[in-house]
Amino acid sequence: MKIIGISLLMLGCLMGFSLGIDIVQGFDVSQALYNAMSPFRVMEVAELFVLFFLLFLFFAESLYLFMKKKNQSK
């Protein structure tokens, strides 16, 4: 639960920072919000590959730890 809370806090802080940077660069607030909410539209193929690979590793590790914990309880 702590990890999810920390992740959401970091997401909020980084999105706020991104909004601030966009506003300083001259975007209006609606365009800055659009840029903050749609980061995957500006990602290149290599960045998408890395994102999906890291997500795969995260879920694979979670599944491995779940299976390991389940087998130890038997």
C-alpha angles and dihedrals in degrees: 000000000000091000092054091048093049091046092052091047091051090047091053094047093048093047090050090050090049091050090050093050092049092050091049089051090058105263117137118243096260092052091046090052090048090051091048095048098046108047094143093065091067098044120112124226094261091051091050090050091053091047094051092043092053091046089050091051091049094052093041091053091047091051091047093051091046092051092045091051092046093051093048092056092060 
